[in-house]
Amino acid sequence: MPVSKMPALPKSRSLRPAPTAWARLMRAPLPAALAIAGALAACSSDGPVKGVAEVAGLATTPQESKPFVRETRPADPAYIPVGRVFPEDPLCFGETPPPPYNPTGTAARFARPVERKATDACKPRADFKNIEAELEAKRLANDAASTQAKALGQALPPPKPAVIPPTN
């Protein structure tokens, strides 16, 4: 019997199972990907899709910055380009003049320091003296705490090793 004369199988007796939703989706990945990308892109803007996503709990809303963050940010948050030179106020001249610059060793590879006049803007030495005094006081407090901890450690007996019962 020729193939063209064979009776067709009824639809209910088909050899293949009905395709699932996932199989149908995999037949057309490009349209599905475009639809998903469009839905995600709509969530990123302040459109109606994002509002629905926020209500459903699928999108996030940025929180307001904390007060200390708002206070520390500059009024003009302009981009600071790489390599920007910031003005610096060197330390004011003290009672003794700075030592002469005689580069030796690895210091010879660096640029010569900029010569300054006594009338140029500078940081007062008294500010640095106060900071040095605070740091010295903190160092002394840390030394006292460490000697106290050492004394406590020597006064107490060493801990006994942990006793682990055998598992067998």
Buried (B, 14 or more C-beta within 10 A) or exposed (E): EEEEEEEEEEEEEEEEEEEEEEEEBEEEEEEEEEEEEEEEEBBEEEEEBBEEBEEEEEBEEEEEEEEEEEEEEEEEEEEEEEEEEEEEEEEBBEEEEEEEEEEEEEEEEEEEEEEEEEEEEBEEEEEEEEEEEEEEEEEEEEEEEEEEEEEEEEEEEEEEEEEEEEEE
